[in-house]
Amino acid sequence: MADQPDYKDESLERTDSKEPADPEYEYAYENSGVQDGYYGTGSTTPPKDHAGVVALVLILIVSCASIISGLRLLNIDIFDTPEETKESTPTVMVGGEGGIQTPCLEEQTTAPATPEQTEAADWNTQLEIQKAAPSAANTAPAEGAMPWQDVYDKVIPSVVSIVTTDGSTTSTGTGVIMNTDGYLLTNAHVVANAGSIQVILSDNRTFEAKCMGTDHISDLAVLHIDADNLTPAEFGDSSALRVGDEVVAIGDPLGVELRGTMTDGIVSAINRDINTHGRSMTLIQTTAALNAGNSGGPLVNCYGQVVGINTMKISDYASDGGVEGLGFAIPVTTAQMVIDELISRGYVSGRPALGLEGSMVSSFYQYYYRLPRGMLIEKVDPQSDAAAQGVHPGDILLALNSVRIANVNMVEQIVYGLNVGDTVEAAIYRDGKEIRLTLAIGEDKG
């Protein structure tokens, strides 16, 4: 028999409550007098019949309704309003103090208003509409800033469309040209598991891109294309942003069919800590509309400078489906610290990793196959300590450091709280037995 776990979880013992787990319970169950397919007899006294009472109530209701209808036909109103109430008709002052008194009910006078009265009431009844409007209003809020039309013309040559394929699956995103050497910046989730990556420039030139490195913690990735005549974006200081600053997002919402779309908004919050997939990200919050396909595109200030990389909508980490006007972007100051390591190493050094990937065992499989709750391991990093100690796909991760695994995010939360070289106690379920292992935390190399 394997050692009993330190933690308590009834799902490890049995998930089927109808069929007992041990013989002693089966014996007690079979001799309890409870048999499938039979009901308890309960009371044999027939229920009381209230049909007579119900019929009497219905008769009284119908009689009252008939009496009231007859009185109304004879012009007798049992709810008649007193005469003094009818005679007093409230009036409303129009045009402020000293204006016209007008009755509120049908007894309003039909006498025409005098010219003086009409002049006094004009301000309350007329709305002047401007027939002409400026064709290009300058929306720049500060000296040296640019109208949004000029901002778009400046930034759009630096925005690229990204199309990735993985077998029969195709997805899209947006990217930003960083320099004339062909390096592009986008989100890590845009190119995750991509078999091939295509980049479409604003002038419709198309190139195959190579992924230089990804960092799933910051959700950033660096791509490279072999192209010339590139227009790099100008990057601004995201730490100088203030709540209320006007910004725009440029990208491909819903795919390349709507490429180059610009949406405007303001900075709603700065240094917003958002927890997603077990990690915390410090982001810029904005009201600029962001949709699927905008990921990896630029968030731009009124000077035409890229101050953020758009990364997610609220629906990516919250269950409320109807939320609008709430998007997030990675500050450029954060991206700056990641980009150099992605180009030189292909990953960001010092990121902890357990080397296990998977998904939670469904309730159906727990019930049907008598499996415990946990993360079904689907992929093991061959360079990890877990692989060296024999962990393989098909095992179920039950707990880490005696903390029961209730969802996949919990695995990442526990691992991200450790450092490279630390160890963690893992409980693994395999072939009906629980195995305890001490696993070393490795380095996430993307």
Secondary structure, DSSP 8 states (H G I E B T S, - for coil): -----SS--HHHH-S-SSS-SSHHHHHHHHTSS--TT-------S-----HHHHHHHHHHHHHHHHHHHHHHHTT--TT---HHHHH---EEEESSTTSEEEESSTT-------HHHHHHHHHHH-----S---SS-----STT---HHHHHHHHGGGEEEEEEEETTEEEEEEEEE--TTSEEEE-HHHHTT-SEEEEE-TTS-EEE-EEEEEETTTTEEEEE---SS-----B--GGG--TT-EEEEEE-TTSGGGTTEEEEEEEEEEEEEEEETTEEEEEEEE-S---TT-TT-EEE-TTS-EEEEEEEEGGGT-S-TT--S-EEEEEHHHHHHHHHHHHHTSS-TT-EE--EEEEE--HHHHHHTT--SSEEEEEE-TTSHHHHTT--TT-EEEEETTEE--SHHHHHHHHHTS-TT-EEEEEEEETTEEEEEEEE-EE---
